[in-house]
Amino acid sequence: MKTIHTLINSIQTIKLIGDLSTSVIGIEIDSRKVVVGSIFVAINGVQSDGHLFINKAIESGAVAIVCESLPEELINGVAYIQVANSSEAVALMAASFYNHPSSLIKLVGVTGTNGKTTIATLLFKLFRQLGYTCGLISTVQNQINDLVIPATHTTPDVISLNALLQRMVNEGCTHVFMECSSHAIHQHRITGLSFAGAIFSNITHDHLDYHKTFEEYIRVKKSFFDHLSSSAFAISNADDKRGEVVLQNTKANKYLYSLKTLAAFKGKILENALTGLVMLVNEQEVHFRLIGEFNAYNLLAVYGAAICLGEESNRVLTALTLLTGAEGRFDYIISNNGVIGIVDYAHTPDALENVLTTIKKLRKGHEQIITVVGCGGDRDKTKRPIMAQSACDLSDRVILTSDNPRTEDPLAILKDMETGLTSSAKRKYITIEDRKEAIVAAVNFAKSEDIVLVAGKGHEKYQEINGVKYPFDDKQLLLEAFGKINTTSNIQ
C-alpha cells in the first residue's frame, strides 16, 4: 500500500505538516468521493474551488490534504502538503499511485482542433487489425479491444485516466491511443504520462471561451510537444500554418505529413468520391473507404504514426484499406428515394467548412446541399456568426437550429448566428428552433440525389438543456425521417 510520502516524493512542495508515513487507499479531487484513508487534493477549478471543501473531506476521513493555500485551522492527525500547483501535483501523484501505467505501454496522444477522434479511432482499429491488444480513449468512447467504456469527457480527469490506463495494462494492452484536448493539457490531466508519440492535426478557431485568445490556445497545444521525451516521436501537419511551430521546442523525433509539400509522409489525392479515396501515399497507390480531403490528412497522420511505431509500410496500408472512421464523422446514409444524409460532428467554423467543401466536390453538379446546423450554448460565442455564414456560403439551403443550448436561451444563440449573415445569405436560410423538426424539414425539402448535412453533434446521443441530457440522436432521427425500410448507411 502506498504512503503519503511515496506519493508526494515526485512533486515539488512548499510546506509539509504532519505524519507522512500514513498509508493511503486512494486520491480524490472531489470531496464527495473521499473515504477514510483518502488523500484529498484541493484544486481551484473553472467551476469551483476545492479549497472550500477541505473540511468536508477531513470529516469524510481524508488523512492528508494537498493544497495551494493552507487552511487557517489545521486538524491534528491530518497531514498537509502545500504546493504551487495542485493540478500538476495530483497528476504526478496519480501516476505514482497507479504504478506509472503509461510507461508500460506505447501511449500515443492526438491533439488539434479537428480530426482527433478519427485519428485516434483509426489508430486503435489499425493496430487491432495488425493483431495487437489495444486501448482507445476518445470523445466517442473508451475501449479495451471489444469492451466499450462510456466516455464523459474528451480526456478523463487525471485520476480516472491513470486508473483506466492501469486497467488497460492489466488487460494486456500494448498500445493505447488517446485524444488530448487543449483543456486536458492546460489542466494537467496528461501531466506525468509517458508518451511514445504525439500527433498534431491542425488548429483553428475554437475554445476561446476557455483560452480567451487564439495565441494562448496555440501555446497550450504546443506545450504538449514541448514536454515529450527525446525517445518519443512528434508528427505534425505541414499544411497547417502552425504545423511546424508546435514542433519548434520539442526534444522528440520530428516528422511532417502533407498533401501539398515535401514531407516524411506525403500524400496525393487521385480520386475523391462517395466510394472512398484513392491516394498516393509515399508514391504507393491505395484505395481507402474514408471520404474527403480532411480524411486524407487523417489517414496520413495514422500512417505516419504506425511507421514511427515500427510497423511495415505495406502491411499498414493494406490494413488501412479495410477501415471505416469514427461514429458521427462524415457518417452517411442513403434513403430509399436516393437522398443522401450525412451526420457530422463539425462544430467549429473550419470543420463545417471542410465538410461542406468535401460535399461540394462529391456532388455531380445539380444536387442541392441542405444544411442543418446550430451552435452550443455556454461556449465560444464568436464562432456563431462565422458558422452561420459558412453554412450559407457553401449550401443551397440552410436551417439554423438548436444544438446543445445548455443554460442559454436557444433563440438567443440563433440570433447570435444570424448576426453574421450577409444579405445574400439571408435569402438561403430559415430558423427552426426544434432540432428534430429541423431535420424532418430538411428531408422534406430534399429531392432525389440532394444531400442533407446534419452538423454539430455527430456521435452524441443526447441534447443538453439546462443541465439535463435528453435522449437525442441525429443519425437515428435522420433514419426515421428517411423511413427505415430499404435504407442503407455506413453505420460503423
N, C-alpha and C positions, 0 to 999 in steps of 0.2 A: 504493500500500500504506500502511496506517495505521502510525503510530509510537506508541510508548508515550505520548509527550507529547500527541498528538492525542486519544488515548483517555481520558486522565485529565484533560483540560482542563476538563471539566464537573463534576468531582467535588471535594468538599472533602477536602483531605489534611492529615494531621498532620505527616508527615515524608517527605521524598524522598531516596533514596540511590541513586547510580549514574547511568549514561548513559540519558537518557530519549529519545534520538533513534533508538534501535534500532527497526527495522521489526518488525511483529507479524503473524503469519499467522492467529492465532485466539485466542479467550479460552476458558478451561476452568475449571470448578469441580470437576471430577472428575480427580484426579491420574492416573488410568489412561488418560485420553484425551489427556494432554499429549504434544506432539511438539516437535521443535526449532522455536523461533520462537514458542511459545505464551506468553501471559500466564496464570499460574495465580492464581486468586482463592481465598483460604482463607476458607471460611465455617464458622462454628460452628453446625452444623445440629442438627436434632432427634435424628438417629441417630449422627452422628459429627462430629468437629471437624477441618475441613480444615487447620488449623494443624499437625496431626500428620503431614501428608503433604507438607509444603513441600520437604523434602529429596528425596523421591521425585520430585516434579515437576521439581526442578532437574536431577536425574540423567537425566530423560527429555528435557531440552532447554529447559525454561522460561527465557525471557530476562528475565522480570520476575515479581515476587511482590507481590500486593496482599493485605494482611493487617491485622488489628486489633492484633496483638501481634507485634513484630519478633522473629525468632529470635535466639538468643544468638550464633550464628555466622553471619556474613554472608559470602557467597561472592563473590569477585572476578568481575566480568563480568556479574553479575546485578543488575538494578535492584530496589529495594524501595520500595513505596509503602504507608505506614501510613495507615489511615483509621479513622474511628469506627465505621462500619457497612459491612462487606464486602458484605452482601446488597444494600444500596442502591447501593453503588459499582458492582458488577458489572451491575446493571440499567441504569445510565446509560452504562456503557462498552459494553454490548451494543447499545444503541440507536444509539450513535455508530458502532460497528464496522459495523453493517448499514445505515448511512446513514439512520437515523430513518424506517424504512418506514411507521410508523403515521401520520406526518404527511402521507403521500401518498395516504391512503385515508380513507374515512369509517368509523372504528372505533367500534363500539357495544359496551359491556360490560354484561352482565346479572349481577346478584348477588341473593342472597336464599337462604333455606333451601330452598324448594321452587319449582319452575317454571322454573329457569334453563335447563335443557336444552330444554324445549318452547318457551320464548320465543325463545331463540337460533336453534333449528332452524326455527321458523315464520318468523322474520325472513329467514333465509337462503333458504327456499323462496319466500317472498313476493317478495323482490327479484329472484330469478331469474325468477319468473313475470312480473315487471314489465320484464324484459329486461336486467338488469344482470349483469355478471360478478362473482361473489361468493365470499367465503371464510367458512368456518364453523370455529370452534374450540370443541369441546364434549366433554362426558364420553363421549358415544357414539362420536364420530369427528371428525376434522378433514377438511375438504373444500374443494377448489377447483373450483367448478362440479361436473362429474361425477366428478372424480378424488378418490377416498377415501384418506385417510392415517390409519392406525390411531392412536387416542388412547390414551395410557398414564396421563394424569392429567387432572383437570378443566381445569387450566391448566398448560401445559408449563413446564419450567424456563425462566428468563429468556433464556438464550442460544438455546435451541431455539425459543422463542417469536418472538424477533426475526428469526431465520433463516427461520422459517415465514412471517412477515409480509412479509419481503423477497421470498420466493418468490411470495407472493400478488400483490405489486406487479408483479413481473416477468411474471406470468401475465395481467396486465391487470385485476385485481380493483379495483373502485371502492368496494365496501362489504365490511366484514368484521364478523361478529357473533360475540362471544366470551363464554363463561361466565367469570365471575370469582369463584372460590371464596374463602372467608374465609382459607384457608391461603395462597393465592396473594397476596392483598392484604397479609397480615401479613408474608410472607416477601419482599416487594418484587418479586415476579415480574412485576407490571404497572407498577412504577415506571418512569418515563421514557417511557411511551407517551402518545401524543396521542389522547385520546378525543373523538369528535364528540358522544357522548352516553352516558348510563348509565341503567339501569333497575333499580329495586328492587322485587322481587316480594313478599316477606314475610320475617318472621324468627320462627322457632320453635326449640324445644329440639333442638339438635344440636351436635356437635363440642366438647362440653365437656371431652372427654378432652384436647383440644389447647388450647382457650382458657381452661379452668379455671372461668371464671364467665360467666354469661349477659351481664352488663354489658360484659365485655371482648369477647365475641362481637359485640355490637351496636356497640361502639366501632370495631372493625375494619371492619365493613361500612360504617359511616358515614364512615370515613376515605377511602374510595374517592370519595365525593361531595365531601368537603372539598377534594380536590385537583383537581377539574375546573376547566377554564378558563371565563372569562366568555362565551366563544363557544359553549360546549357546551350541551346540554340535559340535564336530570335529571328522570326520570319516576318517580313513586313511587305505591304503592298506598295510597290514602287510607283504606281499610277495615282496614288493619293498624294496630294502635295505635301502632306506631313508624314508620309510613309518613312522617309529616311530620317526625319527629325527625331522620331521616337527611338531610333537606334543609336543616336549620337553618343550617348554616355554608357551604353551597356557594355559589360565585360563578356557577354555571351558571344557565341559564334554567329555572325550576321549573314542573313540570306534575304534576297528580294524575290518577289514574284510579280509578273506583269503580263498584260496583253499588248502593251504599246511600246515597250523599250527593252533593251537587253537586261536579262536577269537570270539568276541561277535556275529559276523555274519559270520558263517562258511559254505562253500560250497564244494561240491564234484561233479565232472562231471561223470555221469554214461554213457551217450551216447552223441556223438557229430557228427551230420550228416547234410546234406542239408535240412532235415526236421526239424532241430532245435536241441536244447539242452535238455537233460534230466539231472536234477541235484538233489542232496540232498541239501536243504537249511535249516540249523539248524535242520537236521535229517528228514525233510519232503520232499518227492519226488515230483518234479514239472517238467512239460514239458513247455519249452519256445520256441517261434518262432524264436528267435535270434540264430545265429550260431557262434561257435568258442570260444576258451578259453578266449580271450580278452573280449568277451561279457559276459562270466560267471562272470568275475570281475566286469564289469559294472552293471550287474544285482544285484550282492551282495551289491554294493555301494548304488544303488537305494533302495533296500530292507531295508538296514540299516537306510538310511535317513528317509524313511517312518515310520519305527518303532520309531525313535527318534522324529518324528513329531507327535507321539501319535496315529498312526493307528494300527489296529489289524492285527496280522500276517497272518492269513488265508485269510482275505479279501484282503490284499496286494498281496499275492502270486496268488490268483485267478485272480485278475485284471492284474497282470504282464503276465500271460499266454496268454493274448489276444493281447499284444502289439507288434508292429514292431519298428525297430530302426529309426535312423535319415537318411534322404536322403543322398546318397553318401557314406554311411558307410556299407561296405560289401553288396552292392546293387547288387543282382544277376539276370541274365537274361538267359533264355534257348531258343536257336534258334530252328527252325523247323527241323533241322537235328541233334539236340542233343548236339551242342556245348554250353558249359556253359560260360557266360561272367560275370565278376564281376567288378564293379566300386567301387573304394575305395579312400578315401581322404589321404591315407597313404603318408606322405611327409617327414617323418623322418626315419632314419635307423631302429629304433626299431619298428615303426608302420608297415613298409614294411615287416620286418622280421616276425612280428606277423601274418600279413595277409597271407603271403606265407606259413608259418608253419601250419596255420589252413587249408589252401587249401591242402597241402600235406597230412594232416591227414584225410581229407574228401575224397580224391580220392581212387579208388579201387586198383590202382597199375599200370595200363598200360597207363593211360591218360597222355598226355603232359601238362605241365604248361607253357603257353606262356605269358610273362610279358611285358607290355608296360609301361615305366617309364621315367621320366625326373626329373630335379631339377629346382626350381625357381631362377630367377635372382635377384641380389641385396639382397641376403640372405646368410646365413652361407655357405661358400664355403667348409668348412672342411668335411661336411657330403656328398658331392657329390661322391667322390670315394668309400666311405663306402656303399652308397646306390646301386651303380652300382655293386659292388662285392656281396652284399647281394642278389640282384636280380638274379645274375648268379649262386650263390651257391644254391639257392632254386628253380630255374626254369630250364626247359629243353631248352627253347629258350627265348632270351631277345631282345627287340627292345628299344634302347635308343633314346629318342625323346625330343622335346621341351615341357616345362611346361608353366609357365608364365615367359618369359625371361626378362620382364620389360625393363630396359635400357641396359641390357647386350646383347652381341652377342650370339645367341643360340648355334652356333658352338663352341664358347669358353667354354660355360657351359658343352657341351657334351665332349669336350676334358678333362675338369677337372674330369668328371665322369670316363672317360676311364683310367685315371692315376691309379685308384685303382684296375684294373683288373689283375688277375694272368694269366699265360699263358693258363691254362685250361679254365678259364672264357672267354678268348678272342675267344675261338672256339664256344662259345654259342651265341654271340651277333652280331647284326648289328645295324647300326645307320641310322635312317630316321628322318631328322630334322622336317619335316612337321608332326604335331601330327595327323591330320586326315588321312594322308597316312599311318602312323604307325599303327593306329587302324585297317584300312582296311587290311593292310598286315598281321597283327596278325590273323585276322579272316580267311584270305585266307590260312594261314599256318595250321589252326586248322582242325582236323578231328572230327568225332562224339565222344562225351564224353570228348574231350580235354577241358581245362579250359583256358580262356583268361582273364588275370587280367589287367585292365587299372587303373594305380595307380597315385595318386598325386593331382588330382583336385576335385574328388568326386562330391560334390553338386554344384560347381562353374559353372556358365552359361556364362563364358567369358574366353578369353585368353588375358592377358595384355602384350602389346608390345609397348615400347617407350611411356608410359603414356596413351595409348588408350586401352580401354577394348573392344575387338571384340567379338561378339556372338560366343560362343563355349560351347558345352555340350557333355561331354564324353559319357554319357548314351544314349543320342539321336543318336550320331554318331555310337555307338555300335549297337543300334537297327537298324539303317539304313544299316550297314554293314551285319547284320544278315538277313535282309529282314523283313519288318514289318508284313507280313502275317503269321499267325499261330505262332507268337512269344509270349511267356509268360514271365512275370517278377514279381518281388516282389516290384513293384512301390509302394511307401509309400502313 
